[in-house]
Amino acid sequence: MNFKQTIILIFAISWATLANAQSKNKKFMKVAVWDTYVTKKDGSVMHFDIIAPSEMKDTAVIYNYGKTYLKSRGQEGQPLSAKECRFCHIESVRPDWEASIHKDGYFIYEMENCK
């Protein structure tokens, strides 16, 4: 192997190593979890989390996500405000949430009495 071939080989190995390191260090989306309890029309309580990008801090937008979800469950018009929905914590996005967040801006994680 001549000098030029050696330099090209070293460059190729360095490039591949850098690309591999960058893919391993990929930043993961951080999401905010909003713990939500809504009294249903039958008097039972729905418990679900509204998951949205951590940068989303506008509570009106978060509550509207919840209201959209409530409408999809036949619970349109039920109160959803700071009393029912509160910021809980920040975490890394889970793969099963990510597509919904990219598509709709949020994901609903159902926990109790949501069906």
DOKESE-622553 format. One record per residue (C-alpha): residue in one letter; y, z, x. Coordinates in steps of 0.25 Angstrom, whole numbers, padded with zeros to 4 digits, always signed. Example, Ala and Ser with C-alpha at 12.3 -4.5 7.8 and 13.67 -1.06 7.14 Angstrom:
A-0018+0031+0049/S-0004+0029+0055/
END
This chain:
M+0000+0000+0000/N+0013-0004+0006/F+0026+0004+0005/K+0032-0003-0007/Q+0019-0001-0015/T+0019+0014-0011/I+0033+0016-0016/I+0030+0009-0029/L+0018+0017-0031/I+0026+0030-0028/F+0037+0026-0038/A+0026+0022-0049/I+0019+0036-0047/S+0033+0043-0047/W+0037+0036-0060/A+0024+0039-0067/T+0025+0054-0063/L+0039+0055-0068/A+0036+0048-0082/N+0024+0057-0084/A+0033+0069-0081/Q+0043+0065-0090/S+0033+0063-0102/K+0028+0077-0099/N+0042+0082-0100/K+0045+0076-0113/K+0055+0084-0121/F+0049+0089-0135/M+0058+0090-0147/K+0062+0104-0151/V+0062+0107-0166/A+0068+0118-0174/V+0059+0125-0184/W+0066+0129-0197/D+0057+0139-0204/T+0059+0137-0219/Y+0054+0144-0232/V+0058+0138-0245/T+0054+0143-0259/K+0047+0133-0267/K+0049+0130-0282/D+0037+0137-0285/G+0042+0150-0278/S+0033+0149-0266/V+0039+0147-0252/M+0037+0135-0243/H+0037+0138-0228/F+0040+0126-0219/D+0047+0123-0206/I+0058+0112-0204/I+0056+0107-0190/A+0068+0099-0185/P+0073+0095-0171/S+0079+0107-0164/E+0093+0100-0163/M+0094+0100-0178/K+0102+0112-0182/D+0108+0108-0195/T+0102+0117-0205/A+0106+0108-0217/V+0098+0097-0210/I+0086+0106-0208/Y+0087+0111-0223/N+0088+0097-0228/Y+0075+0094-0220/G+0069+0106-0228/K+0074+0101-0241/T+0068+0087-0239/Y+0055+0094-0236/L+0056+0103-0249/K+0059+0090-0257/S+0046+0084-0252/R+0038+0096-0256/G+0044+0096-0270/Q+0054+0108-0267/E+0067+0101-0268/G+0078+0110-0271/Q+0072+0123-0265/P+0082+0130-0256/L+0082+0127-0241/S+0093+0134-0233/A+0095+0144-0222/K+0087+0154-0231/E+0075+0146-0231/C+0075+0138-0218/R+0078+0144-0204/F+0078+0140-0190/C+0065+0146-0184/H+0063+0140-0169/I+0063+0128-0160/E+0050+0122-0155/S+0045+0109-0149/V+0042+0098-0159/R+0027+0097-0163/P+0021+0083-0163/D+0018+0083-0178/W+0033+0086-0181/E+0039+0076-0172/A+0037+0064-0180/S+0043+0070-0192/I+0055+0075-0185/H+0058+0062-0179/K+0057+0055-0192/D+0063+0065-0202/G+0070+0075-0193/Y+0061+0087-0196/F+0047+0091-0199/I+0042+0101-0210/Y+0032+0111-0205/E+0025+0116-0218/M+0020+0130-0218/E+0018+0137-0231/N+0019+0132-0246/C+0024+0118-0242/K+0014+0110-0250/
END
